[in-house]
Amino acid sequence: MSGLRRLIVDTDTGADDVWAIVEALRAKAVARVEAITVVCGNLPLDLCVKNAMLAEDAADTYFPPVYRGMERPILRKTAFYAKHVHGEDGLGEMNLPRPARPAETEHAVQAIIDIVMANPREIEIVTCGPLTNLAMALLLEPRLAENVKKVWILGGTAGSFGNMTLMAEFNVYADPEAASVVLNAGMDTVWVTWDTSRGETEITPAELERMQTCGDPAAAFCARCVRTMRAYQKEHYGRDTLGVIDSMLMTAALYPEILEDVFQANCAIETAPGEYRGHFRIDRMRGTPNCTVCPRIHAERYKKHLFALLGAG
């Protein structure tokens, strides 16, 4: 384990999060996942917890502890869900039984604090969903910011329309107050924006077929769990290809050489009600840079790493 990077994966486990978790657990030469912390987002929290454990089963490597976290945004009484994208079970209607092992009893927010504070400047956090768990951890333990090594965030857009509203990407829109807390905490953050999931990075039908037939159960599982996402993409955008955005974030965190056109900027999250709520505002001209933004992923390198980890290389 010497020299391995140490990760916490924070997830609202829908189908694309499953790809990310499988990748992280299979990248044993690069990183060790210390914990999976679960937040509401794509689905109700209990279903996200179940799917995180199913993802561990699919990876079939080792089993980091899974912690149940925040079940609603910081300032809202209810959460936004995306069952219409991921299916009622979040995994393309596979309707699998819940794993027999239980999740941890400690709350995910406290687990984040405990793991980071016990290992100062060693832990990187990869956030695949809304930022509620991490924001709450920062509010409870402000010293967390100076003890986190790096945070990799799927969030925001960099010049294109959002996937939740015209102005906002889902993870930020789901809890913009939490996103603002994280952005302004003074940590080293890399924001991989939703734009990266369009174009050559999209997974083609031929690539999904390759995953189904390569002989690796994890690859086949990942291909099956995006069936509802594929149908949604086809119905709403008329596309046969599929952007599996959380896998791009995880691949970028594991193999930063896939990042392209990276820049630093002074960014802010719009939290006021109205059409701009959840907008990730980027200013490259004024103000002191407070984060790193990645609007583009090198498609060939991304897919090479992705398929190698899934056993479909």
FIPA-103865 format. One line per 2 residues: for each residue x, y, z of N, C-alpha, C. Coordinates in steps of 0.02 Angstrom, whole numbers, plus 50000, padded with zeros to 5 digits. Example, Ala and Ser with C-alpha at 12.3 -4.5 7.8 and 13.67 -1.06 7.14 Angstrom:
2
50660,49716,50390,50615,49775,50390,50660,49835,50390 | 50642,49888,50354,50684,49947,50357,50645,50002,50394
END
This chain:
313
50040,49939,50000,50000,50000,50000,50042,50063,50000 | 50107,50056,50008,50150,50114,50011,50145,50154,49946
50135,50220,49953,50132,50263,49895,50063,50268,49864 | 50015,50228,49886,49948,50233,49859,49914,50296,49883
49877,50327,49838,49835,50384,49858,49775,50358,49897 | 49750,50398,49943,49696,50376,49988,49634,50419,49975
49578,50386,49961,49518,50420,49939,49459,50407,49985 | 49416,50458,49992,49347,50450,50013,49304,50463,49952
49258,50418,49937,49212,50427,49881,49145,50447,49910 | 49121,50506,49893,49056,50531,49917,49007,50526,49858
48952,50491,49867,48911,50471,49810,48837,50473,49824 | 48797,50490,49773,48724,50483,49775,48706,50427,49726
48718,50367,49743,48732,50312,49697,48676,50295,49648 | 48679,50329,49590,48641,50308,49532,48687,50267,49487
48665,50256,49425,48701,50212,49381,48771,50236,49364 | 48779,50301,49351,48846,50326,49334,48893,50325,49394
48865,50334,49454,48906,50328,49515,48933,50257,49522 | 48894,50207,49502,48916,50137,49506,48980,50128,49465
48981,50156,49405,49042,50152,49364,49101,50181,49402 | 49090,50239,49434,49144,50273,49469,49169,50231,49528
49124,50202,49566,49144,50161,49623,49183,50099,49600 | 49158,50066,49549,49193,50007,49523,49264,50025,49501
49270,50081,49465,49337,50104,49444,49382,50115,49503 | 49358,50151,49553,49399,50168,49611,49423,50105,49647
49379,50056,49654,49397,49995,49690,49443,49950,49649 | 49441,49957,49584,49484,49916,49542,49552,49949,49526
49559,50012,49542,49622,50047,49529,49670,50036,49587 | 49681,49972,49604,49719,49956,49665,49793,49974,49659
49817,49984,49599,49887,50004,49591,49896,50079,49601 | 49841,50116,49603,49843,50189,49606,49818,50215,49673
49762,50188,49697,49730,50219,49755,49697,50166,49799 | 49684,50186,49860,49647,50145,49908,49586,50186,49931
49527,50158,49925,49466,50191,49949,49459,50176,50023 | 49462,50228,50064,49457,50220,50136,49385,50214,50159
49339,50247,50123,49269,50245,50142,49226,50269,50083 | 49164,50246,50083,49113,50271,50037,49060,50305,50080
49052,50370,50070,49002,50408,50106,48945,50424,50059 | 48884,50415,50082,48826,50419,50037,48782,50479,50055
48759,50513,50004,48717,50572,50011,48657,50565,49966 | 48601,50597,49985,48543,50595,49941,48557,50638,49879
48524,50620,49825,48534,50658,49763,48495,50626,49707 | 48528,50580,49672,48494,50545,49618,48431,50509,49643
48435,50483,49705,48384,50440,49733,48378,50452,49808 | 48324,50428,49839,48320,50432,49912,48381,50397,49944
48399,50421,50003,48463,50401,50033,48470,50326,50043 | 48419,50293,50068,48426,50221,50081,48440,50182,50017
48410,50203,49962,48423,50171,49898,48494,50185,49874 | 48519,50245,49886,48588,50261,49869,48637,50219,49909
48621,50207,49973,48664,50164,50015,48665,50093,49987 | 48607,50066,49972,48602,49999,49943,48644,49994,49879
48637,50043,49835,48673,50040,49771,48748,50047,49779 | 48770,50084,49830,48842,50088,49843,48870,50020,49862
48833,49983,49902,48855,49916,49921,48851,49867,49862 | 48800,49875,49820,48797,49833,49759,48855,49848,49712
48877,49911,49710,48935,49928,49669,48998,49895,49696 | 49005,49893,49763,49061,49857,49792,49059,49784,49773
49000,49754,49775,48994,49683,49755,49014,49674,49683 | 48993,49720,49640,49009,49714,49569,49084,49719,49556
49118,49763,49592,49190,49771,49583,49228,49708,49604 | 49204,49675,49657,49231,49611,49679,49306,49616,49695
49323,49668,49734,49393,49677,49754,49398,49679,49830 | 49385,49736,49859,49383,49743,49932,49323,49786,49950
49307,49791,50014,49244,49820,50035,49255,49875,50086 | 49267,49936,50064,49273,49992,50111,49207,50002,50149
49210,50029,50209,49148,50042,50246,49104,50092,50209 | 49039,50080,50212,48990,50125,50180,48952,50161,50236
48950,50227,50232,48919,50268,50283,48859,50305,50255 | 48805,50305,50293,48743,50339,50275,48747,50412,50296
48735,50458,50249,48744,50529,50263,48680,50570,50262 | 48685,50630,50234,48630,50677,50235,48574,50655,50187
48512,50659,50211,48456,50637,50170,48416,50694,50141 | 48438,50756,50153,48408,50813,50120,48459,50869,50117
48448,50919,50074,48495,50976,50070,48497,51015,50136 | 48547,51058,50142,48557,51096,50203,48496,51139,50221
48468,51174,50172,48414,51221,50187,48346,51202,50159 | 48341,51145,50126,48277,51123,50099,48251,51063,50138
48186,51058,50145,48157,51001,50180,48153,50939,50136 | 48155,50948,50071,48151,50891,50025,48207,50895,49975
48223,50838,49945,48276,50834,49896,48247,50825,49826 | 48288,50839,49776,48270,50825,49707,48295,50755,49690
48255,50716,49655,48275,50649,49636,48276,50643,49560 | 48312,50593,49535,48319,50583,49463,48302,50512,49444
48248,50485,49473,48227,50417,49456,48208,50411,49382 | 48184,50465,49354,48165,50464,49283,48226,50453,49238
48286,50468,49264,48348,50458,49227,48378,50389,49242 | 48379,50370,49306,48414,50310,49327,48370,50249,49337
48304,50259,49337,48259,50204,49352,48237,50205,49424 | 48183,50172,49440,48157,50171,49508,48207,50144,49558
48248,50097,49536,48299,50068,49581,48366,50103,49574 | 48371,50149,49527,48434,50184,49516,48484,50147,49473
48467,50085,49456,48513,50041,49418,48479,50011,49357 | 48439,50051,49323,48409,50028,49261,48358,49973,49270
48325,49972,49328,48272,49924,49344,48297,49852,49347 | 48356,49842,49374,48379,49774,49387,48346,49745,49448
48325,49788,49495,48287,49767,49554,48322,49711,49593 | 48384,49724,49610,48425,49674,49646,48410,49675,49721
48420,49619,49754,48411,49618,49827,48465,49658,49862 | 48449,49682,49921,48497,49720,49961,48551,49673,49987
48615,49692,49984,48667,49650,50013,48654,49636,50087 | 48676,49578,50109,48661,49557,50178,48699,49598,50229
48759,49621,50213,48799,49659,50261,48767,49728,50273 | 48773,49754,50333,48743,49819,50348,48792,49875,50331
48765,49935,50323,48807,49995,50320,48831,50011,50390 | 48880,50055,50394,48906,50075,50459,48854,50115,50499
48859,50114,50564,48812,50152,50606,48833,50224,50614 | 48897,50239,50608,48920,50308,50613,48895,50349,50554
48877,50411,50566,48853,50455,50512,48910,50472,50465 | 48894,50479,50400,48945,50493,50349,48981,50558,50362
48946,50609,50386,48978,50673,50399,49032,50665,50453 | 49017,50629,50506,49067,50617,50558,49123,50573,50533
49107,50526,50490,49159,50483,50462,49209,50523,50421 | 49184,50570,50381,49229,50613,50342,49276,50651,50388
49247,50680,50441,49287,50718,50488,49340,50673,50521 | 49319,50616,50545,49364,50571,50581,49421,50547,50537
49406,50527,50476,49457,50499,50432,49507,50553,50412 | 49482,50612,50393,49527,50665,50372,49569,50690,50429
49539,50702,50487,49577,50730,50543,49628,50681,50571 | 49615,50616,50562,49663,50566,50585,49720,50556,50535
49712,50583,50475,49762,50575,50422,49773,50642,50386 | 49799,50692,50422,49804,50759,50393,49845,50762,50329
49816,50795,50279,49847,50807,50213,49860,50742,50175 | 49824,50689,50192,49832,50626,50157,49771,50604,50117
49712,50630,50134,49649,50605,50106,49624,50651,50051 | 49609,50622,49993,49575,50657,49939,49502,50635,49938
49457,50682,49928,49386,50667,49927,49361,50676,49855 | 49325,50625,49830,49296,50627,49763,49221,50630,49772
49190,50686,49752,49119,50696,49763,49081,50687,49697 | 49041,50634,49695,49003,50618,49635,48932,50646,49636
48910,50671,49693,48841,50695,49701,48838,50764,49730 | 48780,50785,49756,48775,50849,49790,48825,50853,49848
48843,50913,49866,48899,50924,49912,48878,50930,49985 | 48819,50905,50001,48790,50914,50068,48833,50882,50122
48855,50820,50113,48896,50786,50164,48959,50825,50179 | 48995,50845,50127,49058,50880,50137,49047,50949,50168
48995,50984,50146,48981,51050,50175,48965,51044,50249 | 48925,50995,50269,48909,50986,50339,48971,50969,50380
49015,50929,50350,49077,50912,50385,49119,50975,50396 | 49122,51018,50347,49161,51081,50353,49129,51128,50405
49063,51129,50408,49030,51172,50457,49040,51146,50528 | 49042,51080,50536,49052,51051,50603,49125,51054,50625
49171,51048,50577,49242,51048,50594,49279,51092,50543 | 49283,51157,50556,49315,51203,50508,49388,51185,50493
49422,51151,50539,49492,51132,50526,49498,51080,50471 | 49442,51051,50452,49443,51001,50400,49474,51028,50336
49459,51091,50319,49481,51120,50256,49557,51119,50250 | 49592,51132,50303,49665,51134,50300,49697,51065,50304
49657,51015,50318,49683,50947,50325,49665,50901,50268 | 49620,50922,50224,49605,50884,50163,49661,50896,50113
49683,50843,50080,49735,50850,50029,49708,50882,49966 | 49651,50857,49941,49623,50882,49878,49551,50858,49874
49509,50897,49840,49440,50877,49828,49426,50879,49753 | 49400,50823,49727,49381,50817,49657,49305,50819,49654
49278,50867,49617,49206,50881,49619,49176,50876,49549 | 49123,50837,49543,49082,50840,49483,49029,50894,49496
49035,50949,49460,48987,51002,49472,48995,51061,49426 | 48939,51094,49411,48939,51154,49371,48946,51142,49297
48942,51196,49260,48954,51195,49189,49003,51251,49172 | 49034,51246,49115,49084,51296,49095,49069,51320,49024
49013,51353,49017,48997,51383,48952,48938,51352,48916 | 48915,51294,48938,48858,51262,48906,48797,51265,48952
48741,51243,48928,48681,51240,48969,48688,51185,49021 | 48647,51188,49073,48649,51138,49125,48605,51079,49109
48610,51028,49152,48567,50969,49142,48509,50967,49192 | 48504,51019,49235,48446,51025,49280,48402,51083,49260
48433,51141,49248,48400,51198,49218,48447,51225,49165 | 48424,51276,49130,48466,51306,49078,48532,51330,49107
48531,51352,49170,48589,51383,49201,48627,51338,49250 | 48598,51280,49267,48627,51243,49324,48633,51168,49310
48688,51141,49335,48701,51069,49334,48671,51038,49396 | 48653,50974,49393,48613,50942,49445,48645,50944,49514
48708,50924,49521,48738,50918,49588,48740,50985,49624 | 48755,51039,49588,48756,51105,49619,48685,51129,49633
48640,51120,49585,48571,51142,49593,48536,51106,49651 | 48553,51043,49662,48521,51004,49715,48534,51034,49784
48591,51065,49794,48606,51098,49858,48658,51153,49847 | 48637,51210,49818,48685,51263,49803,48717,51293,49865
48682,51294,49921,48712,51319,49983,48771,51276,50004 | 48763,51210,49998,48818,51165,50014,48876,51175,49966
48861,51182,49902,48914,51193,49852,48952,51257,49867 | 48917,51308,49890,48950,51372,49906,48995,51364,49967
48973,51327,50017,49015,51314,50076,49080,51280,50055 | 49075,51229,50013,49134,51191,49992,49180,51235,49949
49151,51272,49903,49191,51314,49858,49231,51366,49897 | 49201,51393,49950,49232,51449,49986,49270,51428,50049
49281,51362,50057,49314,51338,50117,49390,51344,50115 | 49418,51359,50057,49490,51367,50051,49528,51304,50037
49492,51251,50014,49525,51188,49997,49551,51190,49925 | 49595,51143,49909,49618,51133,49841,49564,51092,49806
49523,51124,49764,49467,51090,49731,49475,51091,49656 | 49458,51035,49625,49456,51030,49552,49384,51015,49533
49353,51060,49495,49284,51052,49473,49284,51026,49402 | 49264,50963,49394,49255,50933,49328,49183,50946,49308
49173,50987,49257,49106,51012,49242,49068,50964,49197 | 49002,50974,49196,48957,50931,49158,48973,50931,49083
49005,50984,49059,49023,50989,48988,49065,50929,48965 | 49103,50901,49011,49148,50846,48992,49111,50784,48967
49046,50780,48982,49008,50720,48965,48978,50722,48896 | 48997,50770,48855,48970,50776,48788,49025,50768,48736
49008,50741,48679,49056,50733,48625,49089,50664,48626 | 49153,50662,48613,49189,50599,48604,49195,50558,48668
49183,50589,48726,49187,50551,48788,49125,50507,48798 | 49072,50518,48760,49011,50478,48768,49024,50405,48750
48990,50362,48785,48997,50290,48774,48949,50269,48718 | 48975,50232,48670,48936,50213,48611,48901,50146,48622
48850,50131,48582,48818,50066,48586,48867,50008,48576 | 48915,50017,48531,48965,49965,48519,49008,49954,48581
49024,50007,48616,49065,50000,48677,49025,49966,48733 | 48961,49983,48738,48919,49949,48788,48912,49874,48772
48907,49859,48708,48904,49788,48688,48969,49752,48706 | 49024,49786,48696,49089,49757,48715,49092,49743,48789
49065,49788,48829,49063,49778,48901,49019,49718,48919 | 48964,49709,48884,48919,49654,48897,48950,49586,48882
48994,49585,48833,49020,49521,48807,49093,49507,48822 | 49126,49551,48861,49198,49544,48872,49214,49488,48921
49165,49465,48958,49177,49411,49006,49190,49433,49077 | 49195,49499,49089,49204,49524,49156,49136,49543,49185
49115,49511,49240,49049,49526,49268,49039,49599,49287 | 49092,49633,49308,49085,49703,49327,49068,49747,49266
49100,49733,49210,49085,49771,49149,49014,49759,49127 | 48992,49697,49130,48923,49681,49110,48873,49714,49157
48888,49715,49222,48845,49747,49271,48839,49822,49255 | 48895,49854,49242,48894,49926,49227,48854,49940,49163
48862,49898,49113,48824,49908,49051,48749,49901,49063 | 48730,49853,49104,48658,49842,49117,48628,49898,49158
48665,49926,49205,48635,49974,49251,48620,50041,49219 | 48645,50054,49158,48631,50118,49125,48575,50112,49073
48537,50058,49075,48484,50049,49025,48432,50105,49027 | 48411,50125,49087,48362,50179,49092,48393,50246,49070
48457,50257,49087,48491,50317,49065,48494,50320,48988 | 48507,50263,48957,48509,50262,48883,48441,50279,48854
48388,50251,48883,48321,50265,48858,48303,50339,48867 | 48322,50368,48924,48309,50439,48936,48347,50482,48886
48410,50465,48875,48451,50503,48827,48421,50501,48757 | 48398,50443,48738,48368,50435,48671,48304,50475,48665
48262,50472,48716,48197,50505,48714,48205,50581,48714 | 48250,50608,48756,48254,50680,48764,48304,50715,48719
48354,50678,48697,48406,50710,48656,48416,50676,48588 | 48381,50620,48577,48387,50586,48513,48455,50556,48500
48490,50536,48554,48559,50512,48547,48562,50439,48568 | 48603,50401,48532,48616,50332,48551,48676,50326,48597
48716,50379,48601,48774,50379,48645,48755,50404,48714 | 48800,50393,48762,48783,50406,48832,48842,50435,48869
48832,50493,48900,48884,50522,48942,48878,50495,49013 | 48928,50458,49035,48928,50430,49103,48973,50474,49146
48944,50529,49169,48984,50585,49195,49024,50567,49257 | 48996,50528,49302,49034,50513,49364,49095,50471,49350
49093,50430,49298,49153,50391,49281,49208,50437,49255 | 49189,50493,49223,49239,50541,49200,49272,50575,49259
49232,50594,49309,49261,50623,49369,49310,50576,49402 | 49289,50513,49412,49332,50466,49446,49395,50451,49406
49388,50443,49341,49447,50431,49300,49494,50490,49303 | 49467,50551,49303,49509,50611,49309,49545,50614,49376
49510,50594,49429,49542,50593,49495,49598,50541,49498 | 49586,50483,49469,49635,50429,49470,49694,50442,49423
49678,50471,49365,49728,50481,49312,49723,50553,49286 | 49751,50602,49322,49742,50672,49304,49768,50691,49234
49806,50647,49203,49829,50663,49135,49773,50667,49084 | 49713,50645,49103,49657,50650,49055,49624,50719,49056
49643,50761,49105,49615,50829,49109,49641,50871,49051 | 49597,50913,49022,49617,50957,48968,49588,51027,48978
49624,51076,48951,49602,51146,48952,49588,51170,49024 | 49626,51145,49071,49616,51162,49142,49635,51235,49154
49596,51269,49195,49612,51338,49212,49591,51352,49284 | 49620,51403,49313,49600,51427,49379,49558,51490,49370
49509,51499,49415,49463,51555,49408,49434,51572,49476 | 49406,51632,49479,49367,51653,49537,49295,51633,49523
49271,51584,49561,49205,51556,49549,49158,51569,49608 | 49094,51565,49595,49043,51575,49647,48982,51534,49628
48942,51519,49678,48879,51482,49668,48820,51529,49680 | 48775,51533,49632,48716,51574,49641,48665,51537,49686
48648,51567,49742,48602,51535,49790,48535,51570,49795 | 48528,51627,49764,48464,51663,49767,48411,51628,49726
48347,51633,49747,48293,51604,49707,48291,51635,49637 | 48264,51596,49591,48257,51621,49523,48293,51578,49472
48296,51601,49411,48321,51560,49356,48396,51548,49360 | 48433,51587,49399,48505,51577,49404,48525,51534,49464
48477,51512,49504,48493,51472,49563,48532,51409,49543 | 48587,51397,49577,48628,51339,49561,48680,51351,49506
48682,51411,49479,48730,51426,49426,48801,51430,49455 | 48847,51398,49420,48918,51398,49439,48951,51455,49399
48959,51511,49432,48985,51570,49397,49061,51569,49394 | 49088,51577,49335,49160,51574,49324,49185,51642,49300
49233,51670,49335,49263,51735,49316,49338,51726,49309 | 49363,51726,49248,49434,51717,49235,49471,51784,49231
49435,51839,49237,49465,51905,49227,49475,51943,49292 | 49429,51933,49340,49430,51972,49401,49432,51926,49462
49459,51953,49516,49458,51917,49579,49514,51865,49584 | 49527,51843,49644,49579,51793,49656,49551,51724,49642
49587,51684,49602,49562,51616,49588,49551,51576,49653 | 49494,51541,49656,49479,51502,49716,49467,51428,49700
49476,51408,49637,49470,51337,49620,49499,51324,49552 | 49505,51261,49536,49528,51239,49470,49467,51210,49433
49461,51228,49369,49404,51206,49329,49429,51164,49270 | 49397,51106,49260,49413,51063,49202,49350,51057,49159
49349,51090,49101,49290,51087,49057,49294,51034,49003 | 49350,50997,49001,49360,50950,48945,49403,50891,48968
49385,50832,48944,49421,50770,48959,49448,50741,48894 | 49510,50717,48895,49539,50685,48837,49504,50617,48828
49464,50612,48775,49418,50555,48768,49456,50489,48761 | 49508,50487,48720,49544,50424,48708,49577,50398,48772
49610,50443,48809,49643,50422,48871,49590,50401,48923 | 49536,50439,48927,49482,50421,48974,49457,50350,48961
49440,50336,48899,49411,50271,48883,49463,50215,48891 | 49526,50229,48878,49577,50178,48888,49580,50157,48961
49582,50205,49006,49583,50189,49077,49518,50157,49100 | 49462,50185,49078,49397,50160,49099,49389,50086,49082
49400,50069,49018,49388,50000,48997,49440,49952,49026 | 49500,49976,49038,49550,49934,49071,49527,49915,49142
49501,49964,49179,49477,49950,49247,49415,49906,49247 | 49373,49913,49197,49312,49872,49194,49323,49803,49164
49384,49790,49140,49398,49725,49110,49374,49718,49039 | 49362,49776,49006,49338,49775,48938,49386,49812,48891
49449,49811,48910,49499,49848,48872,49515,49815,48805
END
